[in-house]
Amino acid sequence: MPTRLFTSLFALAKLVFVAPVRVLRPARPSQEARLKAAIARADKAAAARPPLPPPDAFRHRPRHARPRPYATPTAIPDYARFCQADVRHRALWRLTYEPDDRAPYQAHHRTRKDITLAASDVDALDFALTEFTPPGYARNYLRDRELRAVPAQPAPVHPALDGGTR
């Protein structure tokens, strides 16, 4: 009798504890079914992709060799003399070349943004930059000296600190 009791208790425990867990956890599909599902997904993704162009239509261009729409290369006439003038006047001027202007060689002052010189020839621009002296401008430290030159008024003394008696 104890073995029958033990067997029936074991069957009851199995019915109470194991059966609900199996119901909550679905059975895992077999490896063959998972493989078929993966192949079907891959075929579906391949059908959704656009077709590749024919091999003769593809031409590899390195990324750095692709044309840039924002930078058009311009050839500067007398580039060597332009570079020499740029090196000579680099401290005060920034030289540029604008091919569409009547005076394509331009020099922009580095500190005074409102000063620009232009010429139709590199030699003329170089001569102008050599002879032209930009106007000076007042610097902050000059104003500080003027403010220090004004005699300072003595600070008011508090009556309690003047050392007098009451």
Contacts in CASP RR format, 6 or more apart in sequence:
PFRMAT RR
TARGET T0000
AUTHOR 0000-0000-0000
METHOD contacts of the structure
MODEL  1
MPTRLFTSLFALAKLVFVAPVRVLRPARPSQEARLKAAIARADKAAAARP
PLPPPDAFRHRPRHARPRPYATPTAIPDYARFCQADVRHRALWRLTYEPD
DRAPYQAHHRTRKDITLAASDVDALDFALTEFTPPGYARNYLRDRELRAV
PAQPAPVHPALDGGTR
29 37 0 8 1.000
74 97 0 8 1.000
74 99 0 8 1.000
76 82 0 8 1.000
76 97 0 8 1.000
78 122 0 8 1.000
81 122 0 8 1.000
81 123 0 8 1.000
81 126 0 8 1.000
82 95 0 8 1.000
82 97 0 8 1.000
82 105 0 8 1.000
82 122 0 8 1.000
84 126 0 8 1.000
85 95 0 8 1.000
85 122 0 8 1.000
85 125 0 8 1.000
85 126 0 8 1.000
85 129 0 8 1.000
86 95 0 8 1.000
88 126 0 8 1.000
88 129 0 8 1.000
88 130 0 8 1.000
89 95 0 8 1.000
89 107 0 8 1.000
89 126 0 8 1.000
89 129 0 8 1.000
89 130 0 8 1.000
91 110 0 8 1.000
92 109 0 8 1.000
92 110 0 8 1.000
92 111 0 8 1.000
92 129 0 8 1.000
92 134 0 8 1.000
93 107 0 8 1.000
93 108 0 8 1.000
93 109 0 8 1.000
93 110 0 8 1.000
93 117 0 8 1.000
93 129 0 8 1.000
94 107 0 8 1.000
94 108 0 8 1.000
94 109 0 8 1.000
94 110 0 8 1.000
95 105 0 8 1.000
95 106 0 8 1.000
95 107 0 8 1.000
95 108 0 8 1.000
95 125 0 8 1.000
96 105 0 8 1.000
96 106 0 8 1.000
96 107 0 8 1.000
96 108 0 8 1.000
97 104 0 8 1.000
97 105 0 8 1.000
97 106 0 8 1.000
98 104 0 8 1.000
98 106 0 8 1.000
101 118 0 8 1.000
102 120 0 8 1.000
103 118 0 8 1.000
103 119 0 8 1.000
103 120 0 8 1.000
104 118 0 8 1.000
104 120 0 8 1.000
105 118 0 8 1.000
105 119 0 8 1.000
105 120 0 8 1.000
105 121 0 8 1.000
105 122 0 8 1.000
105 124 0 8 1.000
105 125 0 8 1.000
106 116 0 8 1.000
106 117 0 8 1.000
106 118 0 8 1.000
106 125 0 8 1.000
107 116 0 8 1.000
107 117 0 8 1.000
107 118 0 8 1.000
107 125 0 8 1.000
107 128 0 8 1.000
107 129 0 8 1.000
108 115 0 8 1.000
108 116 0 8 1.000
109 115 0 8 1.000
109 116 0 8 1.000
109 134 0 8 1.000
112 134 0 8 1.000
112 137 0 8 1.000
115 134 0 8 1.000
117 125 0 8 1.000
117 128 0 8 1.000
117 129 0 8 1.000
117 132 0 8 1.000
118 125 0 8 1.000
119 125 0 8 1.000
119 128 0 8 1.000
END
